Amino acid sequence: MRKFASALALCCASIAPPAVADIDDGLNEIRRKGCDRRPGVAQPLRSNRELDVVAREWSKGGRLHEAIARSDYRATESASMRVEGSTDPQAILEVLRKNYCQTITDPTFKEIGTYRRGDALWVVVAAPFVTPSVKDSAQVSQQALALVNAARAKPRKCGRSSFPAVAPLRLSAVLNRAALIHSQDMANKDFFEHRGSDGSKVSDRVTRVGYTWRTVGENIAIGSQTAEAVVQGWIASPGHCANIMSPGFTEMGIAFVADPKSDAGIYWTQVFATPR
């Protein structure tokens, strides 16, 4: 999380305080054109009411991440800007342009929240934490399968171990259920480990859903917002990568559960098996 904040004294002008929309529009104009030799960004910052709450909380003092924690907003990246001493919109925007150009033109940030009190303005920009929805589950499973099979199609080193290319996996609806059970358990109980809250192991959960297995394995992950991110993370980890490249598995299931109020935000489980 990034924070850029400073208080800047400006000459006061006896005019009405600027509307928040004026500041948002002005910042997006700076963002579009670019500044300080930085290129512009075509995508404007979207106003977000929950980020407005974050800006208000930050105005009370303390660090930006503390203000975010007191709100319902979940961010992957954030930054803040503060100006005080003037109510002149053009003067405020000029100070923001000169002192926060890098933040304004950072394409990482997608949303903006503002809070004004007297002649002080607090601005927060952020990249929201966005997860796939339940209706996207089937598509996400297919994406993950394609990525895993693309990885298996090439020889690969997982840590110090070398693996040859192996046959592709099939997606199993039964293994998807076993994966979902564990993701739901981790999300509901807010924990992250292979052993379930009831003490179950992956072999127990696969057996419970009616799958008769010869070999079985499991990868888990938290925080990844897309199928691409979670599979890439597993491939980068030697143990998880070894499961993906194992010739001993012929089928897989995968499931996620998103809970913005949990510590991790999203919980993933990938189950591997070969039927008996």
Secondary structure, 3 states (H helix, E strand, C coil): CCCCCCCCECCCCCCCCCCHHHHHHHHHHHHHHCECCECCCCCCCEECHHHHHHHHHHHCCCCHHHHHHCCCCCEEEEEEEEEECCCCHHHHHHHHHHHCHHHHCCCCCCEEEEEEECCEEEEEEEEECCCCCHHHHHHHHHHHHHHHHHHHCCCEEECCEEECCCCCCEECHHHHHHHHHHHHHHHHHCCCCCCCCCCCCHHHHHHHCCCCEEEEEEEEEECCCCHHHHHHHHHHCHHHHHHHHCCCCCEEEEEEEECCCCCCCEEEEEEEEEEC
